[in-house]
Amino acid sequence: MTEAAHAVPANWTMAWSRPVGWFLDHVIYRTTITGKGHVPTGGPVIFAANHISFLDGPVMFGAAPRPMHILVKREMFKGILGRVLVASGQLPVDRTGDRAALHRCKDLLDAGRCVGILPEGTRGNGDAADINGGVAWLALQSGAPVVPVAVLGTRVGDEHVDTVPRPRRRLHVSFGPAVTLGRRAGETGRASMDRAAQEIRAAMAVHVQDAVRRSGQPLPGTGEPTDLIAVAGTPADDHH
């Protein structure tokens, strides 16, 4: 992975990648998008999406009313794909824990930009039954609102997690009401983290189920997500 992959992406990376995202959602696939009005029109935003397919990030990217930088597992930053990801402003993350990735996200949020995270950590059935703590740390440290995102249809039924959906499949992306979190007087850093993570997880889970009901598109499979990983693990020395 190149040094450029560790740098904070420049603004110009969004200029060409946004149309590509739109093409994916509206030409290759048929994507229904709801809830754009829940996304703040200015200032930093954290988009927190469920995770059922490797297409979730790109589909969310193309559907969002604002450009974002998405955390993508470091293993993807190789060869031509890696150069494309860097050039489109995406951020590599070590799935076993990556303080640097979180701090790059905070720098972007402090600059008023948007960051996308798939806090379930790995592809599962997307019900947000569990999330990693990185998104909670980022929300508390940056003060940015968290917008829960439900992505449905990128994997259906018993399809394997590596399945590539056939072109023209109907996909659904729904943006939920933003959640703003902060520390409470007398609350320890760990207690704040635990509470924030629980509030984000609950908001995601409720929104995903609401999106399932409204769209009629069920989540894939019936089991719980497996092999959950700590994407962008929490920097313990930053707890106060």
For each residue, the residues with C-beta under 8 A, 3 or more apart:
1: 5 6 74 77 78 82 92
2: 5 77 82 86
3: 6 7
4: 7 86
5: 1 2 77 82 85 86 92
6: 1 3 92 100 104
7: 3 4 104
8: 104 107 108
9: 13 69 86 89 90 91 108
10: 13 89
11: 14 15
12: 15
13: 9 10 16 17 87 88 89
14: 11 17 18 67 88 89
15: 11 12 18
16: 13 19 20 87 88
17: 13 14 20 21 61 67 87 88 89
18: 14 15 21 22 61 62 67
19: 16 22 23
20: 16 17 23 24 62 88
21: 17 18 24 25 58 59 61 62 63
22: 18 19 25 26 62
23: 19 20 26 27 28 62
24: 20 21 27 28 29 55 58 59 62
25: 21 22 28 29 31 33 59 62 63 171 173
26: 22 23 29 30 31 62
27: 23 24
28: 23 24 25 167 168
29: 24 25 26 59 165 167 168 169 170 171
30: 26 168 169 170 171
31: 25 26 59 62 63 170 171 172 173
32: 170 171 172 173 215
33: 25 36 63 173 174 175
34: 172 173 174 175 211 214
35: 38 39 174 175 176
36: 33 39 65 175
37:
38: 35 147 175 176 177 178
39: 35 36 45 64 65 66 147 175 178
40: 43 45 145 147 178
41: 65 66
42: 112
43: 40 112 144
44: 108 109 110 111 112 113 114 115 142 143 144 145
45: 39 40 66 68 114 115 144 145 146 147 178
46: 109 114 115 116 117 135 138 139 142 144 145 146 147
47: 60 64 68 114 115 116 117 146 147 149 175
48: 117 118 119 131 135 146 147 148 149 200 204
49: 56 57 60 116 117 118 148 149 150 151
50: 56 118 120 126 127 128 149 150 151 204 208
51: 56 118 120 121 122 123 124 126 151 225
52: 56 123 124 125 126 151 152 154 155 161 219 220
53: 56 123 151 154 155 161 163 165
54: 57 123 161 162
55: 24 58 59 154 164 165
56: 49 50 51 52 53 59 60 118 123 151 154
57: 49 54 60 61 70 72 90 116 118
58: 21 24 55 61 62
59: 21 24 25 29 31 55 56 62 63 151 154 171 173
60: 47 49 56 57 63 64 68 70 116 149 151 173
61: 17 18 21 57 58 64 68 70 116
62: 18 20 21 22 23 24 25 26 31 58 59
63: 21 25 31 33 59 60 173
64: 39 47 60 61 67 68 114 116 149 175
65: 36 39 41 175
66: 39 41 45 114
67: 14 17 18 64 89 113 114
68: 45 47 60 61 64 113 114 115 116
69: 9 89 90 91 105 108 113 114 115 116
70: 57 60 61 90 91 115 116 117 118
71: 90 91 92 93 101 105 115 116 117 118 231 232
72: 57 76 77 85 90 91 92 93
73: 76 92 93 95 231
74: 1 77 92 93 94 95 98
75: 78
76: 72 73 81 82 85 92
77: 1 2 5 72 74 81 82 85 86 92
78: 1 75 81 82
79: 82 83
80: 83 84
81: 76 77 78 84 85
82: 1 2 5 76 77 78 79 85 86
83: 79 80 86 87
84: 80 81 87 88
85: 5 72 76 77 81 82 88 90 92
86: 2 4 5 9 77 82 83 89 90
87: 13 16 17 83 84
88: 13 14 16 17 20 84 85
89: 9 10 13 14 17 67 69 86
90: 9 57 69 70 71 72 85 86
91: 9 69 70 71 72 101 104 105 115
92: 1 5 6 71 72 73 74 76 77 85 101
93: 71 72 73 74 98 101 231 232
94: 74 97 98 101
95: 73 74 98 121 122 229 230 231
96: 229 230 233
97: 94 230 232 233
98: 74 93 94 95 101 102 231 232 233
99: 102 103 232 233 235 238
100: 6 103 104
101: 71 91 92 93 94 98 104 105 232
102: 98 99 105 106 134 137 138 232 234 235
103: 99 100 106 107 235
104: 6 7 8 91 100 101 107 108
105: 69 71 91 101 102 108 109 115 117 138 142 232
106: 102 103 109 110 138 141 142
107: 8 103 104 110 111
108: 8 9 44 69 104 105 111 113 114 115
109: 44 46 105 106 112 113 114 115 138 142 144
110: 44 106 107 142
111: 44 107 108
112: 42 43 44 109
113: 44 67 68 69 108 109
114: 44 45 46 47 64 66 67 68 69 108 109
115: 44 45 46 47 68 69 70 71 91 105 108 109 138 144
116: 46 47 49 57 60 61 64 68 69 70 71
117: 46 47 48 49 70 71 105 134 135 138 231 232
118: 48 49 50 51 56 57 70 71 121 231
119: 48 131 132 134 135 200 201 204 231
120: 50 51 124 126 128 130 131 132 225 228
121: 51 95 118 131 132 225 228 229 230 231
122: 51 95 225 226 227 228 229
123: 51 52 53 54 56 155 161 225
124: 51 52 120 127 223 224 225 226 228
125: 52 219 220 221 222 223 224 225
126: 50 51 52 120 150 151 152 208 219 220 225
127: 50 124 205 208 209 219 224 225
128: 50 120 131 201 204 205 208
129: 201 205 224 225
130: 120 201 225 228
131: 48 119 120 121 128 135 197 200 201 204
132: 119 120 121 135 228 229 230 231 232 233 234
133: 136 137 193 197 230 233 234
134: 102 117 119 137 138 230 231 232 233 234
135: 46 48 117 119 131 132 138 139 146 197 200
136: 133 139 140 181 193 194 196 197 200 234
137: 102 133 134 140 141 193 234 235 238
138: 46 102 105 106 109 115 117 134 135 141 142 144 232
139: 46 135 136 142 143 144 145 146 179 181 196 200
140: 136 137 143 181 182 183 192 193 196
141: 106 137 138 238
142: 44 46 105 106 109 110 138 139
143: 44 139 140 180 182
144: 43 44 45 46 109 115 138 139
145: 40 44 45 46 139 178 179 180
146: 45 46 47 48 135 139 178 179 180 181 200 203
147: 38 39 40 45 46 47 48 175 176 177 178 179
148: 48 49 175 176 177 179 200 203 204 206 207 208
149: 47 48 49 50 60 64 173 174 175 176 207
150: 49 50 126 172 173 174 176 204 207 208 210 211 212
151: 49 50 51 52 53 56 59 60 126 154 171 172 173
152: 52 126 171 172 173 174 211 212 215 217 219
153: 156 165 169 170 171 172 217
154: 52 53 55 56 59 151 165 171
155: 52 53 123 159 161 163 165 220
156: 153 159 217 218 220
157: 220 221
158: 220 221
159: 155 156 163 220
160: 163
161: 52 53 54 123 155
162: 54
163: 53 155 159 160
164: 55
165: 29 53 55 153 154 155 169 171
166: 169
167: 28 29
168: 28 29 30
169: 29 30 153 165 166
170: 29 30 31 32 153 217
171: 25 29 30 31 32 59 151 152 153 154 165
172: 31 32 34 150 151 152 153 211 215 217
173: 25 31 32 33 34 59 60 63 149 150 151 152
174: 33 34 35 149 150 152 207 210 211 214 215
175: 33 34 35 36 38 39 47 64 65 147 148 149
176: 35 38 147 148 149 150 203 204 206 207 210 211
177: 38 147 148 203 207
178: 38 39 40 45 145 146 147
179: 139 145 146 147 148 199 200 203
180: 143 145 146
181: 136 139 140 146 196 199 200
182: 140 143
183: 140 187 189 192
184: 187 192 195
185:
186:
187: 183 184 191 192 195
188: 191 192 239
189: 183 192 193 239 240
190: 193 194 239
191: 187 188 194 195
192: 140 183 184 187 188 189 195 196
193: 133 136 137 140 189 190 196 197 234 239
194: 136 190 191 197 198
195: 184 187 191 192 198 199
196: 136 139 140 181 192 193 199 200
197: 131 133 135 136 193 194 200 201
198: 194 195 201 202
199: 179 181 195 196 202 203
200: 48 119 131 135 136 139 146 148 179 181 196 197 203 204
201: 119 128 129 130 131 197 198 204 205
202: 198 199 205 206
203: 146 148 176 177 179 199 200 206 207
204: 48 50 119 128 131 148 150 176 200 201 207 208
205: 127 128 129 201 202 208 209
206: 148 176 202 203 209 210
207: 148 149 150 174 176 177 203 204 210 211
208: 50 126 127 128 148 150 204 205 211 212 219
209: 127 205 206 212 213
210: 150 174 176 206 207 213 214
211: 34 150 152 172 174 176 207 208 214 215 217
212: 150 152 208 209 215 216 217 218 219
213: 209 210 216
214: 34 174 210 211
215: 32 152 172 174 211 212
216: 212 213
217: 152 153 156 170 172 211 212
218: 156 212
219: 52 125 126 127 152 208 212
220: 52 125 126 155 156 157 158 159
221: 125 157 158
222: 125
223: 124 125 226
224: 124 125 127 129
225: 51 120 121 122 123 124 125 126 127 129 130 228
226: 122 124 223
227: 122
228: 120 121 122 124 130 132 225
229: 95 96 121 122 132
230: 95 96 97 121 132 133 134 233
231: 71 73 93 95 98 117 118 119 121 132 134
232: 71 93 97 98 99 101 102 105 117 132 134 138
233: 96 97 98 99 132 133 134 230
234: 102 132 133 134 136 137 193 238 239
235: 99 102 103 137 238
236: 239
237:
238: 99 137 141 234 235
239: 188 189 190 193 234 236
240: 189
